[in-house]
Amino acid sequence: MTPREWFCSIILGFCLTCDKETSRRCSQCSADLFCSIECQEFRGSISVLEHITDKCTVRRLSAHKLFLFCLRNEIPTDGETEVLFSFDKFSPVLEKTCLLRLYIWLFCAGVTVEHISQWSSENNLSDNILAEYENNPGLSKSDLFIWFQKSLNRFNSVVCEDREDLPGVYFAKSCLEPAEQNTNVSDLYPDSKRRAFIFYAQMVSGDHAPFCQSPAWFDFGFVTCRNCEEETMVGVMYQTLLGTIVPPEMNRLPVAKFPTDYVLPARCTFTDFWMAFHSGALPDLLRQHNLGYQLGRIRHLAAFLQAPTIHTTSFSSGNSPAHPSVWMLKVHLELGSTQPTGSVHVDYGFINCGDPRLRLELCKIYREVLRRADPLDLHQACLENNLWRFCGTYCPISQSFERYMKNIYPLEKDHRGIWRLAGTTVADATFFGLPMNEKQAAVLNAIWARVICGSETCFFTESLDENPRSLLAKTDFFPADQ
């Protein structure tokens, strides 16, 4: 008997399944107490399922988390479960509710976690679901099964947020100009209109918040939220502004009856919405429609939404209209990326870490800091080249990490107090039409350095509709008289 086994054997507690006093632990992981193998294998308890999904990875199957969500009667929020069981293919939350009820019926009919896990791994989940329902005469004629048959194409499809067959997209198109209602979403122009329409379709379909993998999570300020509760608050705010469009066939489903307050009238048109998004005037639009209080409840949201969309693909390290790069750092951390690109790569020291393990450790540090600190305080520490000292006040960091948490700052300010070309990357330079020779491109790509854009060292192309020099002057990247 190992010391751990001996120590565990003398600790009495209560069985996770039946509450009987016992010292016996899970035979697979020794994490929780079970008085017998029968209690350990019992699947009807939320506590046992939480033990399997969170601790006992040896026994975990892909459908265990799905079964846990079904017991709780909750739409899955775990990314892996959403993808494996096709919840990510359905945009309106009401259709996700229908899909959840479909799986609940399967479990109630005696289909096991092992069966559903096997069907998913063999990529024949929909065929087996159809077979189970067809073998049950009472279920095969239900509205739920009829809905599933009509939705098979989406259930088996590859996810793409521009898909025309998403019900949210189909019904939201009625809010476009008549000439655009037959246009593919991917062809909407300008790009800010396309991005706004995709988000608009999600909101009017009943979704309260996009996932962090979606560009809308960044574009519309969900990145500024500190937790899921705040994300839901922001989603409700947008839904109150934009209203909801309920697909008429959904009313026939007994599992998705709408509460009286679900169908919301729109307070503004889609045209007003996308133009406000394009020009950085969303805070004004929200206040105009009596949503200023909700806007003010989320720290930094109003300031974030004031950046015109011409800048939302550029990330500033200073006081320009583009977004501070700390928000893109937060996106990388949410996505689990250990290889940030562009300004984040340089600003937060990832460029100094050749070893992937060092980058992973940096991510852990920033994740812990952002859990407790104001993101813009972290960004200010970045501008002052003071990351190691600042982060050390929130979590213990080895002295050896100080050399990795270095960057090219502090930058000099011009006569107006504006950071000179702060945040310029190769992508930004290309976007603004800044041609560069091989050496300049290498420097920008490697160290994201400042570029002096004078007539002798760099000139502008005429590829933009507006004079590039005056355009850049408007963005405060450098003075107009430079």
N, C-alpha and C positions, 0 to 999 in steps of 0.2 A: 504494500500500500504506500503510495506516494505521500509526502507531507500534506499536499493539497487535499488529497482524498481523505486523509485522516482528519484534517481540520474541518472539512465539510461534514464528515460523518458525525461529529460531536455537536453540531449546531442544529438545534431543533427549530422548526418553523411550521408553517401551514401549507398544505398542498394547494397549488395554484388552481386546481380544478374543483376539489370537493371540500377544501378548508380543514381537512383532517390533519392533526399534528403529525409531523414526520421529519426525518433527517435525510430521507432519500432525495437525491437530485437527478435532474435530467441526465440520462445515460449518454447523451450525445455531447452536451456542452457544460454540464454541471452549473449552469447559471441560475436556474430556478428549482423550487422544490415540487416534487410529484410523489405521492405516496405509493404509486404502482405504475406499471407499464400501461395499464388501461387508461389511467388519468393522463399519462404523458401523451398518449395517442388520441385523446379525445379532441374532437374538432368543433364542438358546439359552444365553446367558451371564447369570448373575446380575449380574455387574459391569456389563454393558451395560444391563440393565434398571434397575439402581440409578442409572446415569447418566441414563437417560431420565426416571425418576420423580422424582429429586431435583434434577437440574440442567437438563436440556434440556427446558424446559417447552414449547418450540415444537413438539416432536414428541410430546408426551405425550398419550396417549389414556386414557379412563376405565378401560379394562381392563388397562393396563400394570401397575398395582399388583397387580391380581388375579393376573395371570400370574406376577408376582414371588413372591407368597405361595404360589402353586401349586408353583413350582419349589422353594421352601423347605419345602414340605409343612407350612405354618403357617396356622392360622385367621386371617383378616384382623383386624388391630387398628386399622386406619385407618378413621376414622368415615365418610369419603366412600365408600370401597370397601364397607363394611358395608351402607350404605344403598342404593347403586346395584345391588348384586348380592344383596340380600335376606338377608344374614347376620343383620341385626338383627331379622328376623321369627321367628327360632328361638331358644328359650330354652336348652335343654340344650346343653352343649358337644359332646355326642355327635352331635346332629343337625347342628350346624355342621360337624363333621368329615365327616359324610355329604355335605353340600352342597359342601364343599371338594373331596371326592373326585369329585363329579359334574362339577365344572369341570375337574379334572385329566383325566378321561376325555375331555372335549370337546377340550381342547388336544392330547391324545395322538391323537385321531381326525382331527386336521388342521384344526380350527376355529381361525381366526386371531384375534389381538387386535383387529384392525380389525373383524371380523365381530361379535364379542361387544360391542364398544363401540357399534357401529351398532344392534344389537338393543336394547341398554339405552337408547339415546337415543330409539329409536322406540317404547319401552314394549311391546315384544313379545318380551321375553327368554324367558319360559316357553314360548311357542308354538314358538319356534325350537329351544329345547332339546329339547322333545318330538319335533319333526320329526327332529332329528339322531339321537336315540336310536331312534326308530321305523325309521329308514332303516338301522340296524345290527341285524340279527337277533340277534346274540349279546348285545348290550347291552339290547335291548328286553325280554328275559325275566329280566333280572338283578334281584336283591332291591333294588339301589340305585335302579333305574328305577321299580320298583313303589312304593318309599318316596316317591320324588319325585312320582309321580302322586297318591298319597294326601295329599301335603302342598301341593298346588297352591293351595288356598284361602289358606293362610298365606303362601306364597311371593308371592302377588299382593295381599296385604292391606295395610292401613294399620296401622302399628305403634301399639299401645296397651297399656301394661303391665297394664291390668286385663282384657285379653281372656280370655274363658272358654276359647278353643280352644288356648291355649298348653298343651303337654303337661305342663309343670311345674305349672301351676295345676290341671289335671285330676287329677293323681295326688296333689298335696298336699292336695286337698280331703278325702281320706280321713282326714286328721289333725284335721279340724274336728269339733266336736260334731255328733252325728247330725242335729240340727235345723237346722244351718247348711250341711250338705253340698250342698244344692240351692240355696243362696243365691248370688246374683251377688256377685262380689268387691267391686264398687263399693258394695254394700249392707251390707258388714260394718261393725259398730259395736262400740266406738268407732273413730274414725279411726286410732288407734294400732294397733288390731287389723288393720285393712285394710292399713296400711303394712307391718306385721310379716309378714302373710301373703304379700304380693307378694315380699318379700325371701326369706322361707322357701321359697317355690316356686322361686325362682331357685337357691338353695343346694342343695336336695335334688335338683334336676335336673342338677347337675354343674357349674354356673357357679361360678368361684372369686371373681369380683369384679364388681359392677355397673359400668356406665359412669358417667362423671361427670354425664351428662345425667339419670340416674335419681335420684329423691329418696332412694333407699336408699343412694346413695354418701355422702350427708351424714348421713342418719339413723343409720347403723350405724358411723360413725366412719372410713370409708375416706378422708374428707377430711383426716384427721390424718397419713396416710401420706406419706412423702417421695418415693416412686417406685413403679413398677409392681411391683417385687419385694415391697415391704412390703404393697401391696394384695393380692397373691396370698397372702402369709402370713396376713393377716387373714381372707381368704376361706376358706382351709384351716382356720383356727381355728373359724370358724362352721360349716363343713361337718362338722368333727369333732364339734361339739356337736349339730348337727341331723340328721346322717346323710344318706344319699342314697336316693332312690327311683328305680329303674331301670325305664323303660317296657318291658314284656316283649317287644314287637315289635322293639325295638332289638337284642336279642340275635341276631336272625336275620341282621343285616347284617354281612358279613365285614369291612367297613371300620371297624367300631366294636365289636370284641370287648373285653370289659371285663377289665382286669387284676384279679387277685384282691383287691387292696386298694381297688378303686374302690367296691364296694358296702359302705357303712359303716352300722353300726347307730346309731340315734339314742340320745344320752345324756340327752335331756330331751324332754318333750312340747311340742307347739306352744303349748298353754295356758301352760305354765311360761315359755316363751320370750316370748310377746307380753306377758304380765303383767310380766315383768322389764323389758322394753323400756318399757312404759307407766310404770312407777314409777321408772325410773332405776336398776334393780338388776341390769342385765346384767353388770357386773363381778363381782358376788357370785355370779351363776349360773355364770359361766365358771370362777371359782375353785372353786366347789362341785364342778364336774365335771373337776377337775384340768387346767384350761387356763389357770391363772394365769400360768405361765411365758410362754406364747405371748402373753397379754394384755400382760405387762410389757415385751415386746420392742419394742412400738411406742410411741414417745414420745407422751404426752398422750392415748392412746386411752382408758385407764381413766377419767381425769377427764372426758373428753368424754361417755362413755356414762353418767355419773352424773346427767345432767340429765333430769328427768322429761319425758315427751313433751308435757305441757301447756306447756312452755317452749321446745320445739324449733322452734316457728315464730316465736319472739321472739328478738331478738339483743341481748344486753346489751353496754353499753360499760363495765361495771363489774363489781362482785363479787356479781352475783346468780346464781341457779341457771340462768339462761338461758345459751346459748352465747356466748362472746366473738365480736364481730362480725368478727374477723379470719378466722374459718373461712368465713363467707359471702363475704368478700373473695376467699378462695382459690377458692370455687366459681365466682364471676364470672370470675376469671382463667382457670380451666380451660375454661370455656365460651366464652371469647373475647369476653365482653361488655365494651363500653366505656361502658355506661350503667347502672352499679349503682344499686340502689334502696334505700330505707329507711335503716337505720343506716349501712350501708357508704357510701352516697352522701354522708353528712355526716361520718362519722368520718375518712375517708381523703381528703378534700379534693376529691372529684369535684364537689361542689356549687359549688365556686369556679371551675370550668372551663366556661365557656360554649362554647368552641371544641372540637369533637370531637377535633381533633388533640392538644389538651392532655390530654384524657382518655386518649387512646391512649398518650401519652407516660407518663402516670401509671401506666397498666397495665404498661408495659414496666419501669418502675422497681420496682414492687411485685413483679412476677414475678421479677426478678433478685434482689431482696432475699430473697424467700421461698425461692428456690433455695439460699440459703446461710445464712440466719438462722433462729432459732427463731421460729415464728409468734407465740408469746405474748410474746416480746421486742418484736416489732413492735407488738403490741397495747398493751403497756405504754407504748411511745413514743407511741402514739396518745392514751392517757389523760393523758399528761404534755404533750400538744401539742408534741411534739418529733420529729415525723415526718421533717422535712427533715434535721435533724442526724443522726438515727439511720440513715436510709437512705443518707446520704452516706458512712457508714463502709463500706458494702458496694458502692457503685457511684458513679461521678462524677455529680453533679447540678448543673446550673446554679444560680447564686445567684438567678436570676429565678424559679425554681420554689418558693422558700421561701414566697412569699405564697399559692401555690396549695395547699400542703401544710399548711394551717391548719384547726383545728376549734374547737369551743366549750369545749374542756377547758383546764385540769383542772377537774373538777367537785368540789363540796364533799362531804364524807362526813358521815353522821349520827353520833350518839353511839356507835353500835356499829361504826363504821368501814365502813358500807355506802354505796356510791355512791347518791345520792338519785335514784330513778327513771331511772337510767342506761339508755339504750337504748330509751326509749319512742318509738314512731313512731305514725302515724295508725292503721296496722294493729293494733299492739299495743293502743292505746287502745280501738279498736272491739272487739277480742277480749275485753278485760277489762270491757267495758260502761261505758266512760267517755264520757258524752255531752259534746259541746262545741259552742259556738256557732261562727258562721262565722269569726270572727276567730281563735279558738283553733285551729280546723282549719287555717287558712291558715298560722299560725305553726308548728304542728307539721309540716305538710307541707313548708314551706320551709326551716326551720332545725332541725327535730327538737329543739326546746328542751325544757327541763325544765318539768313542769307541777306546780304546787302543788295537791294534791288535798284541799283543806279543804272544810268544809261550806258556806262562803260563796262559793267560786269554782267548785266542781265537785262534783257528787254522783253516787252510783252508782245504776244501774238495778237492778232485782230480777230480771233475766233469767237470772241464773246459778242453778244448783241450790244452791250454797253461798253463804253471805253473802259478797259481793264484797270487803268491807273485810277480813274475816278471811282470805279467800283471798289477797289481795294481801299481807297481813301475813306469811303463811306463805312467800311467795315472796321476802321480803326486799326488795321494792321500796320500802317505807317502813315505819317502826315501827308496831306495832299501836295504840299510844296516840296516834297523830297525829290 
